[in-house]
Structure formats: C-alpha cells, structure tokens
Amino acid sequence: MKRPASLVVFVGPSLSADEVRALGPCTLRPPARQGDVWRALALEPRALVLLDGVFEAQPSVWHHELLAALEAGVAVFGGSSMGALRAAELSAHGMVGVGDIYEGFRSGRLVDDAEVALLHADAEHGYRALTVPLVNVRHNAARAQAARVLDGREARGLVEAGAELFYQERRWPQVVAAAAAHWRPATRARWDAWVQRAGLEDLKRLDALRCLEAAHAFLASGAPAPRGAPQRPSSLVRRRRLQEGAVQVGERAVVGAEVLALLDTHPDAAALTEVGLRRALLAGWARTLGLQPTAQELARTEAAWWAGLGVPESRREAFLAESGLDAAELRRLLEERALETLVLAHAERLLPDGPSPREALGSEARLRGLWAEAARALARPARRRRR
C-alpha cells in the first residue's frame, strides 16, 4: 500500500517538528545524510524540502540524490542551512531556493559553507540548537546597524568576533563579550537595551519558515513540478543508489543493500549477474557507437518486458514501486534492453566481418554440446530417429 507523502521535509535545528507540522501535513525526516533523499523517493512525494543536513562526521546529502529527485518529477525546495547551500549549487537544474541565506550563497555574498554550521542536540532533544551560526551573527549585526545601535565599524567587529569562534563554541554571550571589548560603554548599553526590546532574530528559522510556505503554496496550486534533465550517473553513483536507496513495502522501507544480500543467496545469482553484465556492456558499447533506441523501439521493448513478466496492468504501479523503479530508472533499464536487442539484430554490420546469427547459433550449440547431440541424432537411421 502506497503511503501518502505529498511533502517530505528534512529538518533538524532550524525548526521544531511542531512548527513544521503547524504549517501543513508532511512527512518529517531528520537532518539529511547521504542516501536519505534516495530513500525518501520510495514514498513518491510530490515535493521535498531540504532544510537541515549533516556534515563532518557523516557524509552530507549528495547532489546526485537531489538531481534524481528532480528527474523523477519531484519539486525540490531548499533553504535555511544545508538546503540553502544545495539550492544555490543546483538552482540551474531546477531546485528552488528560498530565503536570504540562499540568496547570499547564490549571489556570492556568502561563500563559506561554515556560515550555516552550528552545534545541535540529538533527536531525543529535538535537535535543539546549542550554538549560533555565523549567518545569524551577520543578520543581527546588520539589523543593529540599520537601527543605529551599532555603527559600521562596530557591526563589522561583531561579525569578526563571531567568525573568530569555532562554530561549536560560538554562543551569543561569547560573541558579544569579544566584540564589546572594543565598544564604548554607551554602545554596549544601547546594544543591551535593543536586544531586550527587539530580540535577536534566528535567520535560519525565518528562512526555513519561508521555504516551507513556498512548498505548501506549490502543493496547493496543483501545478506539476518541472521534470529535471535526464541524468547519466556514473557507475559509482549507480552502485550507491542501488545500495542506499529503498523501496516501500507496506509500512516498511526495505533498503537496497538488504535486497542485494538476499539475492546473493539466490541459486541463479551468478547467471543473473552474467546476463546483467553482458547487457550493460553491449548497451554501453552501443552508446559509444552513437546508437540510441527510438521511441517505438522503447515501447516495443517495454511491452515485451511486461508480457514476459506476466504482471497484470492493475499491479504494475505497485510492482514498479517494489522494484525501486521510477520513470527515469525504468527508462534507463528499458533503454539498455533495447540497445542490446539493436546490437544483436545488427551484429553482422557493427564489426568488420561481424558474426552472423547462423554462426552464433552454431558456436553456442557447440559450446553447450547441442551440436554433437544434433549430429548424433541425424546420424541415426531415419526409422530409429522416428522412434
């Protein structure tokens, strides 16, 4: 049974789970790590929102995953933190960036990924922020300058004090204490009074709210997401997706690595591997020759494939979901199958003095002993052969 998941949100310290849910229905996921977006695609969402993501100790969410989501026709929004970084890098590919932080990275005003880094608590404590990201220091320094609380030099000093602290140690009391060492007493008094009155804003939180509002507005519009360009992922990316992706079966997400481990024990595992390798090599060679299947050849290949499987039309959508095949992945596999057929059908012309179908039949029959068997049968007297 397919789970309803129109919107999947990767969020951690930028917003609490309650704040996200208050804006509308969604499926919550923790700060994204590598492979999480591939796994989320098993839920077949209409839109993804990437706000927070891990880094340093764990691999960060890959651009390839987000491109795969776009290719699958999923609208991808990013803002606030890791989402702002990835949106600035992938906006040309269709990822939608939202918020001041995204605009800062897109325009080049912000250049260092560390601008959004902060230390936060674990899942048990709601990913509560424990330190202050540098973008928040910049934002409040600009607000204070606009409110004439700080002059330009003092505002720059506040940002420099924040930048000199490691992100895991950057807290407002330490930042202000370091900056205020160079302020006049009257400046410090104005700052304290302003903070008491206006408060310190969390720019990452504000951008996260804007990003979610944009995603909900998109869903409410009913507009289809622009489909991303077809990808040609490298063998490394293909292997990682196969291993780290997931299929949704009922309420359980089954990870690709689990499926592969079970398939390793299948009695036909070696034969399946050989067939898969041969097809991939033939298709790869065909591409180097500039061959591409036509739409009609792809349609014939798909029809023959479904007929061979014997899956009724009413079950096909579920079968594709259980097989981890979205439209783009299915097309890639069918394309390989069609190219293999194309190569075999034109084998005589693809190589100088290439092999003919008759020669191929004879060669394989000899290797399997069928030639000798046929010869012995033919050598027997006609009457004995009829028996």
N, C-alpha and C positions, 0 to 999 in steps of 0.2 A: 504494500500500500504506500503510495507516494505521500510524503509529509508536506503539508502546506508551508512553504518558506519563501514568501514573496520577497522578503528582505532579510539578509544576513548581515549582522553588524559585528565587527571585531573591535572590541572596546576594552580598555583597562582603566588607567588612571584618569583619562580625560573626562570621563563622565561615569556616574554610578549606574548600576543596572536599572535602578528605579527611574532615574532621569531619562534613560533611553526608552524604557517601556512607556513612560508618560507621553512620549511623542507619537506613539503608534505601535501596532503589532510588529514583531520582528523576532528572529531567532538570534540569540546572543551567543557570541563566541569570545573567548579570552583574547588578549593581545596576540596578533597573528605571528606564527613562526613558519619556517619553510614547510611547505606541503599543506598548510591549513586551507588555503584558497582552493587548491585542487580537491581536497576532501569536502569542502563546502559545496562544490559544484554538484556533488551527488544529491543534494537537496533540491536541485533545479530551481534556484531562486530567480526572480526577475531582476533583482538588484543586490549589489554588495556595497557595504560601506566599510572602508578601512580607515580606522582612526588610530588605533594603537598597535604597536608591533614590538617584538623582542629584538635584541641585538646583543653583541658581545658574546655572552655565554652560550647562546643558542643561535642557529642560523636564521637570518631575517627572511621575511617573505620575499619570494623571488618575483622578478619582473615577468618571467615566463608564465607564472601562475595567473597573474593578472591579465596578461595578453591572451591566455587560454580562455579566461572568463569572457573577455570582450569578444573573442572569436565565436564563443558559444552563444552570443547574443544576450549576455548579461550586462546590465548597466553597472559600471563600477565608479563609485564616488570615493574621493579621498580628501582628508583634511586633518587639521589639528596637529598630528605628530607624524608617525611613520606614513600615514595616509597622505599628508601634505607632501612629503618627500617623494613618494612613488607617483603621486598625481603630477608633480612638476616634471618628473622624468618621463611620464607616459601620456601626457596630455595630447601630444601629437598623434597618439594611437587610439584616442577615444576615451581615456579615463578622465572623469570630470573632477577637477579640483575646486575646492570651496574654501573661502576664508582668507584672512590676512596672511597667515603663515604660508599657505600655499602660494599666494601672490608674491610673497617675499622670495621664496625659492625660485618661482618661475621667472621673476624679473631679474634675479641675480643680486637683489638687495641682501638676501641671506644666502650663504654659500656653504656653511659647515653643518653637516648632519647633527653635530653635537648641540646645536642650538635648541633642539627639542628634547634632548636627553634629560631624564630625571630618574631618581630612585623611587621605587614604589613598593608597597606591601604586597603580600601574596594573595591568592584567590580567597583564602579564608577571611582575609580582612578587606575584601572588596577592592583590591589593587589601589588602595588609598595612596595618594602622592605623599612622599616623605621629604622631597627636596623641590627646588624651584628651577624650572628650565630657563635657559638664558633668554628665550623669546619673551617670557613673561617679564623679565627684568627690563628688557628693551621697551616693551609695551608700556610699562608703568613709568619708566623714565620719560618717555615721550609724553604721556598724559600729564606728568608733573610739570614738564616744561611748558606744555600748552596752557596749563592752569597758572603759570607764573610762580609756581612753588620753587622750581629749580631754574637756574639759567642754563644756557647751553653747555658751559664747561662743567657745571655740577651734574647735569644729566649724563654727559659722557663719562664722568667719573663714576657714576653709579653703575653704568653698564660695564665699565672696565673692572670695577670691583667684583661684579658678578662673574665676568669672564675669567678672572684670575683664580676663581674657586673651582675645584673639580666638581663635576655635576652631582656626585654622590654626597658632597659636603656643602652644596650651595643651598643655604636657607636664608630667608629674609633678614633675620637678626644679624647674621654674619655679613651679609652683603651691605646692609645699611651701616653697620658699625665700621666696616672698612672704608666706605665712601665718606661717611660723616667725619672721619678723622681729618678730612681736608675741607670741611664745610665750616662756615661761621655758625656760632650758636643760634643766631636768628634763623638761619637756613634750616637747621635741624628742628627748631621749634615749628617752623612753617610745615616742614615735611610731616612731623608727627601729627599736627592738627589736621592736615589734609588727609592723611591716611585714616585718621579717626573718623573724619567726615565722609570722605568719598570711597574709602576702602581700596584695597589692591585687587585689581582685576586679574582673572586667570584667562589669558588669551586662548590657551589651548581648549579650555572648556567652552568659551564663546564660539570658537571656530567649529568645535565638534557639534554643537547645537545647530549651527547654520548648515553644516554638512548633512546632518540627519533630516533637517527640514527640507533641504533640496531633494533628498532621496524620496521622502514621503510625497512631496509635490509631484515628482516624476511618476511615482506609482499611481497617485490619484488621477493623473492625466490620462492614463491608459495608453500612452504613446509607446510604441515599440522601441527598444534600445537599438541604436545603430550597431550593426554587426561589425566586429573588428576584422582586419585583413587576415586572410588565411596565413597560418604560420608554418614554417618549415623547421620545427625544433630539432636541435642536434641530438645525436644518439644519447648523450649524457642526460639531456632534459627528458627524452622519451623514457629512458630507464627509470629516472627518478619519479616521473609521474606514474609509471606503472607500479612502482613500489609504494609510493607515498599517497597516491590517490585512493579513493574509497568508493564503494557502491553502497547504496542504501537498500537494505533488505528488511522490510518491516520497520521495526524501530531501531535496528542495529546498523551501524555503519561498519562495513567489512573492509578492512584496509587491503590494498593490493598485495602487500608482502605476505599476508596470511593466505591469500588465494594462491599465490605462486608456490608457497611452501607446500600446500596440499597438492597442487598439480605436479610437483616434483615426484610425488609418490604414485602418480597415475601410470599404469602399465604402458601406455602409449606416449609417455612424456618424451622419450628420445625421438620417436617418429614425428611427433608434433613439432619438436624443436627443429628437426631437419627440414620439414616442409616449410615452416615459417622462415627459416634462414634462406632457403632456396628462393622463395617468393620475394623476400625483401631484396636479395642480391639481384635477381632478374629485374625487379622494378627499378632499383637504383641504377642498374646499367642502362635500362631503357630511358631513364631521365637524362643520363649523360649523353644519350644519342638525340635528345630533344623530343622524345616521344611523349605524348600526353593523350589519355583516352578522351574520346568525345563524350558529350552528354548522353548520347544514345548508347554508347558502349558501357558507360557507367550504369545507366538504367537497366540494360540487359544483365549486367553483372549482378546488380542488386536483386533483380527479380529471380535470377538463377540461385543466388545465395539463399534467399528466403525459401524458395521451393525446396532446396536441398535440406534446409533445417527443419522444414515442416512446422514452423511456428505459425499458428493462425493469426490473422490480422488483429484480432481483439487482444492478443497477448504481446504484440510486437513492441509496444511502447515500454511495457514492463520488462520485457526481455532485454531491450537496449539499456535500460537503466541498470539492471542487474549485471550487465556485461561491461558497465562503465563506458558506454559509447554514446557521446553526444553527437550532434550532427557533423561536427568537424572531424571527430575521431573516426566515425563511421565512413565518412567520405575518404579519409586517408587510407583506410583498410581496403575499401572497395577499389580505390584507385590502384593500389598495389596489385590486387587480384586482376583488374582489367589490364594492367600493363603486363603482367605475367602471361595472360592469355594472348595479348598482342604479340609479345616476343615469340611465344611458341608457334603462333599461327604463321609468323613470317620468318621463321628461323633460317630458312634457306637463303634469304636476302640480307640478313643482318650481319653476316660474316662472309668474307670472301670464301667461296666454295663451302657454304654453310651446310649443316646437316638437314637431310630431308626427313619428313615424317616416317617414310618406309624404313630408312636407315635407323631412325630412333627406335622404331618398333623392334627391328631385328637385334639391335645392340642390347636393349633391355631384356629381350626374351632370352638371349644367350647368357646374360649375367644371372638370370633367375632360373636357368635350366629349362625354360619352356621351349626353346628352340629344339633342344635334344629330344625332349618329350614328344614334340610335334613330329620330328623326323622319324622317331621310332614308330609312332602311330601310322605314319604314312608308309613305312616300310613293310608293315604287316600286310598279308594278303587282304584283298578287298572284303572277302567273306568274313574273315576274323574281325576286321575293323567294324563291320556292321553289327557284330555281336556286342 
